[in-house]
Amino acid sequence: MRNQSKNLRSKMKKLLLSSLLAGSVMSQVNAQGTNVHEAEGDYRTPIKEFANGFSEKQVQKFRQNYNLPHLLKGGDDAVWWGLRTSELFHTSILEPKQPKMELVENINPAVGEVKAKTHHFGELSLNDFMVHPHSYAQGFLVVHKGEIVFENYQGMTAEDHHVWMSTAKIIPGLAVDLLISEGKIDEEKTIGHYVHDFRGTAYGNSKIKDVMDMTVGLNSEENDETRSDPNSIATRMFLAEFGLPYNGELENVKDILKEAESTHPAGEKLEYGSPNTEVLVLLVEAVSKKPFSEFVDQRIYSKIGAESTLNIHLSPNGVALGHGIVSSRLRDMARIGMLYTPSWNKIATEQVVSPEIINRIQTGTRSRDFYRKGFDGPVFIDRLGDDDVISNARQWDAVFADGDFWKSGLQSQGIYVSPKKDLVIVFFSTNVPDASIHRYARQIANSGLFEEVEE
């Protein structure tokens, strides 16, 4: 056990070092320069080569490398894991209940010509970024007024499922908001008021509003320090979810969350953490008396005329990993984004997201200072390349002054919604050192190609 713990600490330290080195190495990479992973002695296969699947030899190698540092770092192992998540986790499969509601294609070539200033490749058009050998972009989709105006796949096909990573946090957030609208949850009450298992714990004493906004004041935050600490709440939770041991033993996700401790008063600053979202998953189950996947199926996904399944992956002991381990086709991810737009009726049989819920996102933000005091606020601003962010809200990473909102995920997944412009932008990627793909969302929204729709 002692050797396993030592090995785990060593791997996590290597992951942190890799992340830190990536920043310094990538700063020296020009538009067609050395691949950062190659510079570190870790070859990356060109992303396009995975569009048609994986060889048996590759899969054997990936399975041998199955550990948290490898998957979080990115690279070939992460590409495989992102596209084959259901092969590694117990999975709750949400089948479409409605006939498929097609997304009409009305491609606008001008969208692909929108440019953004990338972190390491200079200013590039979206078209050029998608085929750049080091962007590792896999899929990008723009839907306007219910019609596809841009669609591009590189390391996957339109039929592939891909892991959402933290972009999935909007699903537990929406589930909680649906229960709030029904009067079944009061967000000013504590988690322990509804989840009796958590009474007497730090999370049990946390207000639901604070959990929704990632400001609980507990030691469950995710940042460079906690992600590199094998003893942190966040890292232990990830290990338990992936079926990997901590100090030689497999832990239970719920038990880990109960060990979180208060470090300072809630509400002071944004302190992003996936453990918060997992607590919301447990809240939904406690209030609805249903498994999380079943609630999402009945209240959200069954209303959508999706193309394929929404896969909610589970920990070894059956906890729905709603904070990020969810997978779908890119078009079905866009359909969920469209629930927040005037074109919801083009992909759904009823209005799932009410104007009241959208208003809570747009007007329920904390202050600009609150957002910028924490670790992740400045990270998100840099990721977007735009400082017009008011704050985060209700599991969304950024809410803008114009009412648009955005959510990102590890290795550069994303969803951007502009209700006023009836616009949804979604994308999948596998790039840890460079998150430039996010910068295209705001540039596209403000490109002048999409005007506000009349109410």
N, C-alpha and C positions, 0 to 999 in steps of 0.2 A: 504493500500500500504506500509505503514511504517513497519507494522509487517511482510509482505512478504519479504521486503528487509532485515529486521533483520534476519529472518529465513534463507534466502539464504546465508547471510554472515556467519551465524553460521554453516551451512552445509559445506560451502567451507573451513572454518577454521578446521572443524573436518576432512575433507578430507586431508588437509595438515598434520595435526597431525597424522592421520592414516598412511600417507606415511612415515613420519619421524620415527614413532614408528616401522613400518614394518622393516626398516633397522636394528634397534637395536635388535628387537625380532628375526628376521631371523638369525642374526649372532650367535644366541644361539641354532639354530636348527641343529640337526645332521641328518644323512642320513634317519633315520626313526623316527625322533623326532616329536615334537608337531607341528601341522598345525598352521601357523602364524595367520590365521583368527580365529581359535579356541582359540588361546592364547589371542586374542583381544575380545573374547566373540562373535565372528561372525562365526558360523559353516559353513563349505563348504562341499557340497555334493561331494563324489568322482567323478571325471570327467567322468569316464566310464559309470556311471549311466545315463548320458544324451545322450548317443549314440543313443538311441531309442526314443528320443523325451522327451516331458514334460507332466506332468499330468495337468488336469484342475485346481486343487488346486494350483500347483506351478505357473502356468501362472497368476492366480488371484493375488497371492502374489507378483510376479514380477511386474505386472502392478501397483499395489499399491505403490511399491517402485521406480517407474519410476521418477528418478531425476538425475541430473548431477553427484553429488558426488557418489551415489551408482554405477552408470555405469562406472565411471572413476576409482573407487577403485578396481574393479574386484569382484570376488565372484560369487555366483550363479546367481544373477541378470544379471551380465555382460555376463555369458555363454549364457543365454537365449537371451539377446539382440543381441549378436554376431551371433547367429544362426537363428534369426527370425527378422532380421533388416527390411525386407520388410513389416512386420506387423505393424511397428511403424512409417514409413516414407512414404511420397509420393515417388513413385519410377518410374524411367524411365527404362524400360526393353529392353535390347538389345538382340534380338533373334539371334541365329546363322543363317547366310545366306548361308553358304557353307555346303555340306555334312560333317559329322564328320570325321576328320582325326585322326585315332586311334593312341594312343601312345603304341608302342609295349612294352611288359613287358620282361625284361631280368634281373631279380633280381640277385644282387651280394651280398651275405650274409656278405661279408667283410665290406660293408658300415655300417651296423648296429653295427659292432664291433669297429668302430672308437670312440676314447675316447676324452673327453674334461674335463678340470678342471672347475667344476661348482662353482657358487658363494657360495652355502651353503651345497651341498651334497657330496663334495669331487669329485674325478675323477670317472666319470661314462662313460660307453659305451652309444652310442645313443640308443641302444635297451633297456638298463636299465633305461635311462632317460625317455623314452617314457612311461614306465609303473610305474615310481616313483610316489607314492601317492601325492606328493606335487609339481610335475613339472607342472601339469595342461596343459601339451601338448595335443593338439587335433588332429593335422594332420601334417605329415612330408613327403615330396616327393623329390626325387633326380632323375633328368633326365640327361642322358649322351648320347651325339650323337643321340638325339631324342628318346632314349629308357629309360623306367623307370627301374632304378636299385635299388631303395629303395622306399617303400611306407608303411606307418603305420598310422592308425587312432585309436584314443582312445575315445575322447569325442564327436565324430561325425562320420558320414559315408562318403564314397566317393561321395555320391549323394547330400550331404548337401551343401548349400551355407553358407559362413562365411564372416563376415565383414573383410575388409583388414586393417582397420585403416590407419595410415599414409603411409603404403606401397603403397597405391593408388596414392600418390603424383607423382609417375613416369608417370602416365597417362597424367595429364596436362602438365608435363615436356616434354613428347614425342609429345603431340599435338602442343606445341609451337615450338619445333624443326622441325616438319614437315612444319610448316608455314615459318620458317626461311629458310629452304632448298628451298622453292618455291619462296623466295624473297619477301614474303608478310609481313614479320616482320624483322626489323633491331634491333638486341638486344642492340645496342648502343643508340637507341632512348628511350624516356620515355614512361611509361604507358599512360600518358595523350595524347601523340601523336596519339594513336590509340583508347583509351577509353575516349571519349570526356566528358563523365559524371564526370570523375575524374580530369579534368583540374582544376588547382588551389588548389589541395589537396596534401598532402605529398606523397601519393602513386602515384598521377599523375606526380609528379616530379621525381619519382624513375626510374632509368634505368632498362630495362627489364633484362639485364644480372645480375644486382644486385638482382632483385626479384627471378630469377631462382636459384641463388646461396645463397639465404637466408642471405643477408648482406645489407639490406636497411637502417639501422640506424634509424629505427622508434620504437615507443613504442608498437609494435605489436608482440614482441618476446614471445615465450613460455618458461618459466622456473619455478622453484619452487615458486618464488615470484608472477609471473603473474598468474599462474594457481590457486593460493590460493586467489587472489584478485578479488572479484566479480565485480569490476569496470574496470578491464583491458580489452583491446580490444579483446584479445584472449578469455577470459571467456565470455564476452558479445556476441561474435560471436557464440560460442558453444551454449549458451542459446537460441539465436535466431534460430539456426539450429534445435535444439531439440524441438522447440515450447514451450520453458519455458520462463517465464517472467523475465524481469529485472526491478527492482523498480515497480513491479506491472503491467508492460506493455510489450507486445510482440514487439520486435524490428525487423527491416529489416537488413539483412546481409550487403547489399550494403551501407546503411547509416552508419553502424558501421565502415566499412572499410574507409569511407571518413573522419572519425573523427581521424584517426591515425595521430600522430605528429612526426616530426623529433626530435631526441634527440642528434644525433651526425652524423658526415659525414658517408656516405655509404662506404662499402668496407673495413672497419677496421678489422672486425672479423666475424665469423660465429654466426648468431643470428637467430636460428631456429624459425619458426612460421607458423602455418597453415594459418593465414590470407594472407601470401604471396602467397600461392598456390591458394587460392580463387581468388586473383587478377588475376592470370594466367588464371583461368577458364573464368573470365570476358573478359580478353584479347582475348582468342580464339574466344569467341562469337562475340566480336566487329569486329575482322578481318575477320572471316569466314562468318559472317552474318547468322550463324546457332546456334541453341541451342547447348550447349556443348555436351550433350548426343548424339545428331544427328551427330555432327562432329566425335566424337569417334566411333560411329557406322559405319559411311560411310568410314572413313579413316583407322580404326584400326580393330575393332572387326568383321566387315563383311568379312574381309580377312582371318579370322582364322576359321579352321574347328573345332569349339569348341563343347564340349559335351552339354553345357547348356547355360543359359543366363548370361550376365554380367549385374548386377543391379546397376545403378547409382542412389543413393537416393538423395532426394531433400528437401530443407527447406520448411516450410509451404507456403512461397510465391514463390516457384519454382526455387530457386537457386540450381544448381547442386553442391553437396558437394564433389567435386573432391579431396579435401585434405585428405579424409579418409573414408567417409561413402559410400563405394562401396563394393559390395559383389559378390562372385562367388564360384564355386567349386574350390578345390585346384588344380586339374589337369588343369583347364582353366587359373588359375593364372600362372601355369608353362608354359602354351602355350604362354602367353604374354611375359614371360621371355625369351622363346626360340626365339622370334623375334630378339633378340640381339646376337644370336649364328649362327654358320654355318649351323645348322640344321633347320633354319627357314622354309625351303621348305617342311619339314615333317609335318608342322601344318598350313601352310598358302599358299594361292594361288598366292601371290606376296610378294616381299621383302618390308615390311613396314619400317623397321629400316635400313637405309643405312649405309655403312661403314663411311660415313661422320658424321652421328649423333653419332655413337659409338666413333669415334675419338674425337668429341667435349667433350664427357664425360671423356674419358681417359686422354686427354691432356689439358682440359680447367680448370683444378683445380687452386685454389689459393695456397698460401704457406702453409707449415706445421705449421708455427707460426700462421698464420691466423686461422687455424682450431683449434689450441689448446688454443688460447686466449679467445674464447667464452665459454659459459656455456656448450653447447652440445658436442663439440668436444671431451673433456675428457670423457664425459658420453658414447659416442659412442665407444671410444677406450676400455673402461672398459666393455661395453656390449659385444663387440667382443672378448675380451681377446687377442687382437693383436694390436701392435703399428706400424704395417707396413702400416699405412694409410697416404696418402699424404694430402688429404683434401676431402671435399665434392664437388659436382658439379651437377648442372642442376637437382635438386630435389633428387638426390641420396645422401645418408648419408655418404658414404665412397667410395673413389676410392683408390685402392692399387697400390703399385709400379709395380706389375706384370700385371696391366691392368684390374683386376677384380673389380667389383663394387657391392654395397650392399645397400639395403633400409630396414628400420625397421618401425614398427608400434606399437602404444600403446598396452599394454598387451601382447606384444611379438608375433607379426606377422612379417614375413620377406621374402625377396626375395634376392637371391645372384646369380650373373651371372659371369661366367668366359668364355668370348668369345674364348680365346686361347685354353681352354680345352673342349669347347663345352659342358659346364656344367651349369645346373640350379638347384638351391636348393630353395624350398619354404616351408613355414610352417605356421600353425595357432596355437594359444594358448590363454589362458586366465589367465595370471599370471602377476600381477603388482609387487609384492615384489621381484620376482626372474626372471631375464631375461636370464638365462643361456642357453636357447635353441639357442640363436644366436651364441654361441661359437662353435657349431658343424659345422656351415657353412664353416668357414675358415679352421677348422681342416679337414673336408672332402675334401675340395679343395686341401689342401696341404698334403694329406695322402699318396701320391704316387700311389693311385689307378687309377688316371686319368692323363695321359700325355697330353702335348700340341698336338693339331691336326695339320696335315700338311696343309698348305694353298694351 
